Amino acid sequence: MTDNNDDRSRLLALIEASWTTQAIRAACLLDLPQHLAAGPQHVSTLAANTHSDAAALRRLFRTLSTIGVCRDDGADRLALTTTGALLCGEHPHSLRAWALQVGGPQWQRLGELAESVRSGQSWHQRHQGRGSYDALADDADNAAQFHRAMVELTRRVAADVLHAVDFKGAQRIVDVGGGSGELLAAVLAAQPAAQGVLFDQDHAIALAPPVLQRAGVAARCECVAGSFFDRVPAAGDVYLLKSVLHNWDDERCIVILRRCREAMAARARLLLIERLVPEQVGVTASDRSLARSDLNMLVGPGGREREQREFAALLEAAGMALAKVHATRGAMSVIEAR
């Protein structure tokens, strides 16, 4: 029999986990990682630089040190750990924008999770009568924040996709709903003979130029604004849809897939980069990550994560067939369709 004290301690840790999210978000809002990137600072100096109360700042740092984000070098000189350095916006593996997204907009929506479960509707549907992406089109600041967060998450996924999928011979690669182009930039960098088309709404591709330039592929990539519910650029050898279908219900997923099918030549490949729900969900970190994403889809855009058979059914309804599933080193799978 499990010790009740162990159960209680485990449950308390789960219930109270919110403090870590908000402590990390506070560090980002105060720009603490950026100020400490060059080296340790005395708490009084850091407080002056961040317009903070020194005593309160010391308490925040003590909290952050318990989760390995920072450390006290002695005599009240505060420093970042290698983990905390990932909260610097210029770090090549930064998670700063994602920390702000999770602690801000997602925090608000998850606070009303019960209402979404009762109604089956997302936060935006219940409060604004529209989808979350429609809201982004009207809010430039939130749109920029969201797309910066997506760039951060896509960096690791892009490396996993390149490791799992062979793009040799592809001359024209179309990234449908590709956001700011992080995935397409990585693919084009690995395929120097290929041309790319980044297709998304205006607020998404507005942030693409520096991403494409940093990867050295801007001259080989065309940015096209539009809606994948209306059309998709034609004549691609490979079509990418990363984390697109999980944003939408089945009906709209089928519309997106049909638009891709209409644009595809007979030998073109469609690559869906998505999480796959297993037949039996366990208690691993991977299972928890998938469950978190599924709840974010419920309260956010109104979509959901799916099993492999459900993706196969969507493809069949759109006139395509699932050809192969490529496992990756990470949480995502690549579902190849033709």
N, C-alpha and C positions, 0 to 999 in steps of 0.2 A: 504494500500500500504506500502511496506517495505521501511524504511528510507534508502536512497542511502548511507548515511554516515555509517550506520550499515553494509550494504553490502560491502562497500569499506573496512572497518576495518576488517571484517571477511575474506575477500579475501586476504588482505595484510598479515594477520596472517598465512594463508595457504601458500602463496607464499614464505614467509620469514622463514618458519619453519625449513629450512635446517640448520640454525645456531645452533640449539639445538643439532642436530646429531653430528656436527663437534666439538662443545664445549665438549660434553661428550667423543667423541673419543680422543680429545686432552688430556683430563684428564687421560684417560686410557694409552695412549702412553707415557705420562710423569710419569706414575705410582703414580699419586697423591693419589688415594684411599689407596694404600698399605702403603705409607709413613704416612698417617694420621690415619691408622687403630688403632694405639696404643694411639692416643690422639691428641689434637690440637698442631700445630707448628706455630712459628712466620714465617711470609712470607719470611724473609731473610734466615732463616734456611731451609725452604722448597725449596727455590730457589737454595741454595747451594747443597742440597741433590738431586735435580732433574736436576742440571746443566741448570737452567733457568734464564732468566732475571727477577729480582724481580718485577720491575714495570709492565712488561707484564704479569707476573704470577698473580699479584694482580688484574689486569683487567680480566683475565680469571676467577678467583675466584668470582669476583663481578658478572660476567655473570652467572656462575653456581649457585650462590646463588639466582638469580631471578627465577630459575626453581626448587629450592628446593633440589639441590644435595649437597650443602655445606652451611656453615654459617661462618660469621666473629664473633668470640667470644669477640672482642674488642681488642684494642691495636695491631691490625694487627696479631692477633692469629687466624689461619684458622683451621676449623674443618669440619668433615663430618656430614651429617645428616643420619638418618636411611636409607633414599633412596640412598644416595651416597655410603653407606656401601655395597650396592648390586653390586658395581663396583669393589669390592675386589675379586681377583681371588679365594681366599680360603673360601669365604662366601658360606654357604650351598645352598643359593639361588642366587648365583652370575649370573650377566648378562654381565660381562666384555667382554667375548669372543664374545657375540652377538653384543655388542656395536661396537667392532672393525670390525666385519663382515659387519654390516650395514653401518658403516661409511667408509669402505674401499672397498672391492670387489663389494658389492652391489651398492655402491655409483657410481662407475665407470660405471656399466652396466645400471643403471637407467638413467644416463646422456645421454644415447643413446636410450631412450625408443621410441622416434619417429621413429628411423630407424628400430627398431624391429616391430613396428606397421605397417610400410610401407611394410616390407619384410615378416613378419610372422616368422622371424628367431630370435634365441637368439643371444646374444653378441658373444658367443663362436662359434656358427655356422657361423656368418658373418665374424669374424676376423680370426678364426683358422680352420674352416671347420670341427669341431668336437664338441662333447658334453662337458659340464662342468665337468662331472665326469671323462672323459678321461683326461682332463687337470689336475685334482687333482692327478691322478696316476703318473704324471710326476713332481709334485711340492710338496715335502714333507712338507715344511713350510706352504703353503696354505692349504694343506690337514689337517694338525694338527690343524690349526686355525679353519677351517670349522667344523671339528668334535668336537672340544671343544665347539663351538657355539651350535651345535646340542644337545650335552649333556645338556647344560643349558636349552634349550627350552623343552627338553624331560622330565625333572624332574617333572614339574607340570602336563604334559600330563599323565605321568605314574600314578600319584596319581589319576587322574580323571578316567583313564581306570580301575584301580583296584576297584574304587568305583562303576563303572557302570557294570562291567562284572564279572561273577562267573567263576573262574578257578578251582573250586574244582573237583578232580578226574583226572585232566590232569597230565599224567606221563611224557610226553616228549613235550616240548614247543619249537618250532622252530621260531626264529626271522629272517625273510628274509629281507635282506637289513637293518639289525639292527644297523649299525654304530658301535659305541663304547660300546654298550650294556646297556645303561642306562635304557631303558624300560624293557628288559629281566631281568636285575638284580633286578629291583623292583618287577617284577612278581614272580621270583624265591624266593626272600626273603619272600614274602607273602605265598608261597606254598612250605614249607620245604621238602615235599616228591617228588617234581618234579625235573626232569633233564632238562637242556636247551641246545640248539644249537644256537650259534650266527653265522649267515651266511652273509658275505659281502666281499668286496674286501680287499686286503691286507692292503691298506693304512687306511682303516676304523677300522679293528679289531686290528691293531697295538696298538691302544690306549685303548683297552678293559681291559687288565689285572688289572690296578689299579681300574677301575670302578667296576669290578666284585669282586675284593678283598675287596674294601671298603664296599660293600654290604654283604660280607660274603658268597658269592655263587660261588666263583671261582672253587671250587672242584666239583661242580655240573653242570658246564657249559663248553661245548666243543666249541672252536672257529674254524670255518671252512671257508677257503678262497675260493671264487669262484664267478661266475657271474650268477645271476638269469635268464639271457637270455639262459643259457646253461642247468642248472639243479638246483634243490632245494633238500636239504637233506630230505630223506624219513623217514617214520615211526613216524611222529609227531602226537600227539593228537590235538594240537592247533598250527596253523600257524599265526604269526603276520606279518603284513605289515603296518608299521607306516610311513606315509608321503612318501610313495614310488610311488604310482601311479600318484600322482599329478606332479611328475617330468617328465612324459613321455607322448607321444602322444598315441592315442587310439590303434594303431597297436602294439606298443611295450608293452602297458599295457596288451593286450590280450595274448601276448607271455609270459609275467611274470605270469599271472594267469594260463595259461595252464601248465607251469612248476610246479606251486604249485599243480594243480589238479593231475598231473602225480605222484606227491610224496605223495599225501594224501590217507589214507585209507578211507573206506566207511563212517565211523562215525567221521572222523576228522572235525574240524571246522577251517574256515579261517576268521580271523578278520582283516578287513581293517580299519585303524585308519586315518581318513581324515576329512577335512573340507567339509561341504555340502553347496553348493550354494542354497539359498532359491529361490522360484519362483519369489518373489518380493524383490529386494534389497532396504534397507532403508538407514537411515543416522545415525545409532547407531554406537557405538565404535566397536561392533562385525562386523557390515557390513564393516566398514573401514578396519578392520584388515584382513578380508577375501579378500577385493579388493586389499590391499597391497600385500598379499601373491600371488594372481593371477598374478599381474604384475611382481612380482619377478620370478614367474615361466616362464613368457613370455620372459623376458630378460636373465634369468639365464639358467636353464637346458632345457627350451623349452617346458615345460608341461603346465598344467592348472588345476584350481580347477573345480569341476564338481557338477552337481545336482544328487540327489538320483537316478533318472531314468537313468542317464548316467552310473552310476556305475552298475545298474541292467543290462543294455545292455552289458557292458563289461564282466560281469560275465556270462551272457547267452552265449556270443560268445566263452567263454572259457570252456563251458560245465558245469557250476555251476549255482546255483540259490541263490538269495538274500533271506535269511531267516528272518532277523530281523535287525532293526537299534536301537542301544542303544545310547540314548542321554547321554552326560556327563555334568559335572558341568562347563566345559570350552568351548573352541571354537571348539573342535573336536567331531566327532561322531564315533561310532564303528559300522561298517557295517559287520554283521555276514553272512557268506555264507557257503554252504555245497555242 
